[in-house]
Amino acid sequence: MRVMVIVKATKNSEAGVMPSEKALTEMGKYNEELVKAGIMLAGDGLHPSVKGKRIQFSGNKRTVVDGPFAETKELVAGFWVWQVRSMEEAVEWARRCPDPMPGEEAVLELRPIFEASDFGDALTPELRAQEDRLRSEVESQQRKA
């Protein structure tokens, strides 16, 4: 199963405070363990929401809202995508994570990523074929990059 591990934003991450060399070293070591174990598929940190935008949908209307966004505890500062056998395995790996926000209360949120089988009959054979084709195309583009 694939799991997205969401690193929740904090006051410091939203203020653009960069991690220390020590924190980067610890996180680099942890990421190396994830990669060697075949767990980590992707992961990155995100700039503060002041540099972001939101697109709000209301029927056919689209409204662009510039950051920063309120409610820091609801924002995302970074993420991983992991391939694990179970949510329990993901929790085990998350517990080993170095403090992602030293000096502040940090939160990791683990969420399963939908798989094709989760959609049942709504994912017709044609839609499944399209999904497979698009996934292959993305992988091909990533290999070229």
C-alpha positions in Angstrom: 0.0 0.0 0.0 1.1 3.5 -0.6 0.9 6.1 2.2 1.4 9.9 2.1 3.1 11.1 5.2 2.2 14.8 5.7 4.5 17.0 7.7 2.3 19.7 9.2 3.4 23.3 9.1 4.4 25.2 12.2 4.9 28.9 13.1 8.6 28.6 12.2 8.1 26.8 8.9 5.5 29.3 7.9 7.9 32.1 8.8 10.5 30.6 6.4 12.9 29.5 9.2 15.2 27.0 7.6 16.3 23.8 9.3 19.8 23.7 11.0 22.6 21.6 9.5 22.1 19.1 12.4 18.4 18.7 11.5 19.2 18.3 7.8 21.9 15.7 8.6 19.5 13.7 10.8 16.7 13.9 8.2 19.1 12.9 5.4 20.2 9.9 7.4 16.5 8.9 8.0 15.7 9.4 4.3 18.6 7.2 3.4 17.2 4.4 5.7 13.8 4.8 4.0 15.3 4.5 0.5 17.6 1.5 1.4 14.5 -0.3 2.8 12.5 0.4 -0.4 10.0 2.5 1.5 10.4 6.0 0.2 8.9 6.7 -3.3 9.1 10.5 -3.0 9.5 13.3 -0.6 10.1 17.0 -0.3 9.7 20.1 1.8 7.4 22.9 0.8 7.9 26.7 0.8 5.7 28.6 3.3 2.2 29.3 2.2 3.0 33.0 1.6 4.5 31.7 -1.7 1.5 29.6 -2.5 -1.9 30.0 -4.2 -5.2 28.3 -3.8 -7.8 27.7 -6.5 -11.3 27.8 -5.1 -14.1 26.1 -7.0 -17.7 27.2 -7.0 -19.6 25.6 -9.8 -17.9 26.8 -13.0 -16.2 29.7 -11.2 -12.5 29.5 -10.3 -11.0 32.0 -7.8 -7.3 32.3 -7.2 -6.4 33.2 -3.6 -2.8 34.2 -2.7 -1.1 33.0 0.4 -0.4 33.2 3.2 -3.1 31.0 4.5 -4.5 31.1 8.1 -4.5 28.1 10.5 -0.9 27.0 10.4 -1.8 23.7 12.0 -3.8 22.9 8.9 -1.0 23.6 6.4 1.5 21.2 4.9 5.3 21.9 5.3 6.5 18.7 3.5 5.6 15.2 2.6 6.8 11.7 1.8 5.2 9.0 -0.3 6.0 5.6 1.1 5.4 2.0 -0.1 4.6 -0.1 2.9 2.9 -3.5 3.7 0.4 -1.9 6.1 -0.5 1.2 8.0 1.1 -0.4 11.0 4.5 -0.5 9.2 4.0 3.1 8.2 3.5 4.1 11.8 6.6 2.1 12.8 8.7 4.1 10.3 7.0 7.4 11.3 7.9 6.8 14.9 11.6 6.6 13.9 11.5 10.0 12.2 13.8 12.6 13.6 11.9 15.6 15.0 10.8 17.4 11.7 10.3 20.8 13.5 12.9 21.0 16.3 11.9 23.4 19.1 8.2 23.3 18.1 5.5 20.7 18.4 5.5 18.7 15.2 2.9 16.5 13.7 3.1 13.8 11.0 -0.2 12.7 9.4 -0.3 9.4 7.6 -2.9 8.9 4.9 -3.4 5.9 2.6 -3.3 6.7 -1.1 -6.3 5.4 -3.1 -5.5 2.4 -5.2 -7.5 1.5 -8.4 -9.3 -1.3 -6.6 -10.8 1.3 -4.1 -13.0 2.8 -6.8 -14.9 -0.4 -7.5 -17.2 -0.5 -10.6 -16.9 3.3 -11.1 -13.4 2.7 -12.5 -14.4 1.2 -15.8 -11.9 -0.8 -17.9 -11.5 2.2 -20.1 -10.7 4.5 -17.2 -8.3 1.9 -15.7 -6.5 1.7 -19.1 -6.3 5.5 -19.2 -4.9 5.6 -15.6 -2.3 2.9 -16.5 -1.3 4.8 -19.7 -0.9 8.1 -17.8 1.1 6.5 -15.0 3.4 4.9 -17.5 3.8 8.3 -19.3 4.7 10.1 -16.1 7.2 7.4 -15.2 8.8 7.7 -18.7 9.0 11.5 -18.3 10.6 11.2 -14.9 13.3 8.8 -16.3 14.1 11.4 -19.0 14.4 14.3 -16.5 
